[in-house]
Amino acid sequence: MTASRAVLAGCGVSVPPLSVDNAAFARVMDTTDEWIRERSGIARRRFVEPGVGSSVLGIEAARAALADAGMEAGEIDYVVCATMTPDHYFPGVATLVQQGLGMAPLPALDIRQQCAGFAYGLQVVDALVRSGVARHVLLVGTDVHSSLMPLSARSWEVLLGHDAGPLDAAEREWNSRFRHLVVLFGDAAGAMVFRAEEESGRGILGAALYGDGGHKEILYVPGAGSARRPFVSPEQIAAAETVPVMHGRHVFKLAVTRMPEATRDLLARHGYGLDDLDLLVMHQANLRINEAAQKALGLPDAKVHHNIHDYGNTTSATLPLCFHEARAAGKAPAGSLVAFTALGAGLHWGAVLLRV
């Protein structure tokens, strides 16, 4: 019997209409447009309205991907969702996407590898199809980071220009403690639909993914977890223990080495070199990281795509969102060899190879 491979049938995205530029953050904390651009390359990002969870964006992106694939929701036999910002502590997002799309009961899997979530999801899709467990798989990456930002209701009103302000000195000082984090993130979702096809050279070719808890403390949330009793408390919130801790220099150093290494190794495993690669899609966490990784690989601008300036870091949505835009720009026509690479908290990192 000829082996089946997961072939990309369609992709879609969902981005909120509210675009917030860097100048808006200067209203509520000590920062500037220049400071943010210099450190991250970000100019603006999208935020949902209050009450809009990750599942809402995920459903919208899934509908767009199904339409692009020319498929009905009822044809899907497995749903995989990557997110670090589920609507609820439990359940996860996958069953909410299933229900929102009007699907009959089916396997619905949530995975949690933060910024590397979509890359891990691609490997899961590959395994499901190669093993014969599923023939039509929907993969969704969706995150609503605005829900995690430690800003008061009034800070949000001033940030968005609904309140002229100014904030009092204490609240501005509190917000400024987290400027290195909150200016980086945005809300978005991306989705891909895969169908099983007999070996034709197209589809997900393979993955090289890794996890190492030895690097946990460079990017993690100290509180709000089962290691604490209670899980979350007013004291944790007051001490900012529910806000991520990020050691940016360590993250930078690991990202600019691990992502290129994984990409090179994966290409070599499949008999390819960097010259064979048509497009590299990197996790959009920081433009400086991606420029350094691109330089390390010696890839020309025509073979990469960046969109962090418009969306910020949307975690599990960055890879499908970036690929979607690159494809629309003509950078990933049928037959193209595309590598996806990411690094995120955990530490999780790696690369996935796809023939479009």
C-alpha positions in Angstrom: 0.0 0.0 0.0 1.3 3.5 -0.9 1.8 5.7 2.2 -0.4 8.7 2.6 1.0 12.2 3.3 -0.6 15.3 4.8 -1.0 17.7 1.9 -1.9 21.3 2.4 -5.4 21.9 1.1 -6.1 25.5 2.3 -5.2 28.1 4.9 -6.9 31.1 6.5 -6.4 33.7 9.2 -8.4 35.9 11.5 -7.1 39.2 12.8 -9.1 41.6 14.9 -10.0 45.0 13.3 -8.6 47.1 16.2 -5.0 48.1 15.3 -3.0 49.7 18.1 0.2 51.5 17.3 3.2 52.1 19.5 2.2 55.7 20.3 -0.8 54.4 22.2 1.4 52.6 24.8 3.2 55.9 25.5 -0.1 57.1 27.0 0.0 54.5 29.8 3.7 53.7 30.4 7.2 55.1 29.9 7.9 54.0 26.3 8.2 55.5 22.8 7.6 54.3 19.3 11.4 54.5 18.7 12.1 52.4 21.8 9.7 49.6 20.7 10.8 49.6 17.1 14.5 49.5 17.9 14.1 46.5 20.2 11.5 44.4 18.4 10.7 45.8 15.0 7.0 46.1 16.0 5.0 49.1 14.8 1.5 48.0 15.6 -0.6 45.0 16.8 -4.2 43.9 16.8 -6.4 43.5 19.9 -9.8 41.9 20.3 -12.7 43.6 22.1 -13.2 42.5 25.7 -15.0 39.1 26.0 -13.6 37.7 22.7 -11.7 34.6 23.4 -9.2 32.6 21.4 -11.9 30.2 20.2 -13.7 33.0 18.3 -10.6 33.9 16.3 -9.9 30.2 15.8 -13.3 29.5 14.4 -13.0 32.5 12.0 -9.6 31.3 10.8 -10.8 27.7 10.4 -13.8 28.9 8.3 -11.4 30.8 6.0 -9.1 27.8 5.7 -12.0 25.5 4.8 -13.2 27.9 2.2 -9.7 28.2 0.7 -9.6 24.4 0.6 -13.1 24.1 -1.0 -14.2 21.8 1.8 -17.1 21.7 4.3 -16.6 21.4 8.0 -18.3 18.1 8.0 -15.4 16.6 5.9 -12.9 17.1 8.8 -12.3 14.0 10.9 -9.8 15.5 13.4 -9.2 18.9 14.9 -5.9 20.0 16.5 -5.6 23.4 18.2 -2.5 25.1 19.6 -3.0 27.9 22.1 -1.5 29.2 25.4 -4.6 31.5 26.0 -7.6 29.2 26.0 -11.1 30.7 26.7 -11.2 28.8 30.0 -8.7 27.0 32.2 -10.6 24.0 30.9 -11.9 22.8 28.5 -9.4 23.7 25.8 -10.2 25.4 22.5 -10.4 22.4 20.2 -13.9 21.4 21.2 -15.1 25.0 21.1 -13.9 25.3 17.5 -15.6 21.9 16.7 -18.9 23.1 18.1 -18.6 26.6 16.6 -18.1 25.1 13.1 -21.1 22.9 13.5 -19.1 19.7 13.3 -20.4 16.4 14.6 -18.5 14.9 17.6 -15.0 14.0 16.5 -11.4 13.8 18.0 -10.4 17.3 19.2 -6.9 17.7 20.5 -5.4 20.7 22.3 -1.6 21.1 22.4 0.4 23.5 24.5 3.9 24.4 23.3 3.5 28.2 23.4 5.3 29.9 20.5 6.3 26.6 19.0 2.7 25.2 19.2 1.9 25.4 15.5 5.1 23.7 14.5 4.3 20.9 16.9 0.8 20.8 15.5 2.2 20.2 12.0 4.1 17.2 13.3 0.9 15.9 14.9 -1.0 16.3 11.7 1.7 14.4 9.8 1.5 11.5 12.3 -2.3 11.4 12.2 -2.3 11.1 8.4 0.7 8.8 8.0 -0.8 6.4 10.5 -4.2 6.4 8.9 -6.0 7.7 12.0 -7.3 10.7 10.0 -7.7 11.8 6.4 -8.8 15.4 6.7 -7.3 17.4 9.6 -7.9 21.0 10.7 -5.0 22.6 12.5 -5.6 25.9 14.3 -3.2 28.2 16.1 -5.0 31.0 18.1 -4.0 33.3 20.9 -5.5 36.4 22.6 -2.7 37.9 24.5 -4.5 41.1 25.4 -6.3 39.0 28.1 -3.0 38.4 29.9 -1.8 42.0 30.0 -1.6 43.3 33.6 -3.4 46.6 32.8 -6.3 48.0 34.7 -9.7 48.8 33.1 -8.7 52.5 33.2 -5.3 51.9 31.6 -7.1 50.2 28.7 -9.4 53.1 28.3 -6.5 55.6 28.2 -4.4 53.2 26.0 -7.2 53.1 23.4 -7.9 56.8 23.6 -11.4 56.5 25.1 -10.1 58.4 28.2 -7.9 61.4 27.8 -6.0 60.6 31.0 -3.4 61.0 32.4 -3.0 58.1 34.7 -1.7 58.7 38.2 2.0 58.2 38.8 1.6 54.9 40.6 -0.4 53.2 37.9 1.9 54.5 35.2 4.9 53.1 37.1 3.1 49.7 37.5 2.5 49.6 33.7 6.0 50.6 32.9 7.4 47.6 34.9 6.0 45.4 32.1 6.7 47.5 29.0 9.3 44.9 27.8 6.4 42.4 27.6 3.1 44.1 26.8 4.3 46.0 23.8 5.4 42.7 22.1 2.1 40.8 21.8 -1.0 40.8 19.7 -4.1 38.8 19.1 -4.7 36.6 16.0 -5.4 33.1 14.7 -4.3 31.1 11.7 -5.5 27.7 10.4 -4.6 25.1 7.8 -6.5 22.2 6.4 -4.7 19.1 5.3 -5.9 16.1 3.3 -4.4 12.7 3.0 -3.0 12.0 -0.5 -0.9 9.2 -1.8 2.8 9.8 -2.1 3.3 12.6 -4.7 6.2 14.6 -3.3 3.9 17.1 -1.7 2.8 17.5 1.9 4.5 17.6 5.3 7.9 15.9 4.7 9.1 15.7 8.3 9.9 17.6 11.5 12.8 18.1 13.9 11.3 19.2 17.2 12.9 19.4 20.7 12.0 20.2 24.3 14.2 21.0 27.2 12.9 22.0 30.6 16.4 23.0 31.7 15.7 26.4 30.1 12.3 26.9 31.8 13.2 29.9 33.8 14.2 32.1 30.9 10.5 32.4 29.9 7.7 31.3 32.3 4.9 32.4 34.6 5.9 31.9 38.3 2.3 31.8 39.7 -1.1 30.7 38.6 -0.4 27.0 38.5 -0.7 23.7 40.5 2.7 24.3 42.1 0.8 27.0 44.2 -2.0 26.5 46.6 -4.3 28.1 45.8 -3.8 28.0 42.1 -4.0 31.8 42.0 -4.5 34.3 44.7 -4.8 38.1 45.2 -1.3 38.0 46.7 0.1 36.4 43.5 -1.6 39.0 41.4 -0.4 41.9 43.6 3.2 40.6 43.4 3.0 40.3 39.6 3.6 36.5 39.8 0.9 35.9 37.2 2.9 37.9 34.7 5.5 36.2 32.5 9.2 36.4 33.4 11.3 36.8 30.3 15.1 37.0 30.1 15.3 38.5 26.7 19.1 38.1 26.1 18.9 34.4 26.8 15.9 33.9 24.6 17.6 35.9 21.8 20.8 33.8 22.1 19.0 30.5 22.0 16.6 31.5 19.2 19.3 32.7 16.8 21.2 29.5 17.2 18.5 26.8 17.7 16.2 27.8 14.9 18.9 27.8 12.2 20.4 24.6 13.5 17.1 22.8 13.4 16.3 24.1 9.9 19.7 23.0 8.5 19.5 19.6 10.1 16.0 18.9 8.9 16.8 19.9 5.3 19.9 17.6 5.4 17.8 14.7 6.8 15.7 14.9 3.6 18.5 15.3 1.2 18.2 19.1 0.8 20.4 22.1 1.3 19.6 25.7 1.9 19.7 26.4 -1.9 16.7 24.1 -2.3 14.6 26.0 0.1 12.1 28.4 -1.4 10.7 30.0 1.7 11.6 30.1 5.5 8.7 31.0 7.8 10.0 31.9 11.2 8.1 32.5 14.4 7.5 36.2 14.6 8.7 37.1 18.1 11.3 39.7 17.4 12.5 41.1 14.1 16.1 41.3 15.4 16.0 37.6 16.2 14.7 36.7 12.7 17.2 39.0 11.0 20.1 37.3 12.9 18.7 33.8 12.1 18.3 34.7 8.4 21.9 36.0 8.3 23.2 32.8 10.0 21.5 30.8 7.3 22.7 33.1 4.5 19.2 33.4 3.0 18.2 36.3 0.7 15.2 38.5 1.5 13.2 36.8 -1.2 13.3 33.5 0.7 11.9 34.9 4.0 8.8 36.7 5.1 8.4 39.0 8.1 5.1 40.6 9.3 5.9 41.2 13.0 5.7 45.0 12.3 2.0 44.7 11.7 0.9 42.1 14.3 3.5 41.7 17.0 4.0 38.3 18.5 0.8 36.3 18.2 2.4 33.1 19.5 0.7 30.0 18.0 -0.8 32.2 15.2 2.5 33.6 13.9 3.5 30.7 11.6 0.2 30.3 9.8 -0.4 34.1 9.6 3.1 34.7 8.2 2.7 31.8 5.7 -0.7 33.0 4.6 0.7 36.4 3.8 3.8 35.0 2.1 1.6 32.7 0.0 -0.7 35.7 -1.0 2.5 37.6 -2.0 3.4 34.7 -4.4 6.3 33.4 -2.3 4.9 29.9 -1.9 3.4 28.7 -5.1 2.5 25.0 -5.6 5.6 22.9 -5.5 7.6 25.2 -3.2 9.7 23.8 -0.4 8.9 25.7 2.8 10.5 25.4 6.2 8.7 26.5 9.4 10.8 27.2 12.5 10.0 28.4 16.0 11.3 28.7 19.5 9.1 29.2 22.6 8.7 28.7 26.3 9.3 25.3 27.7 11.8 25.4 26.1 10.4 24.1 22.8 11.9 24.6 19.4 12.4 23.0 16.0 11.5 23.0 12.4 9.0 21.4 10.0 9.4 20.9 6.2 6.5 21.2 3.8 6.2 20.8 0.1 3.3 23.0 -0.9 
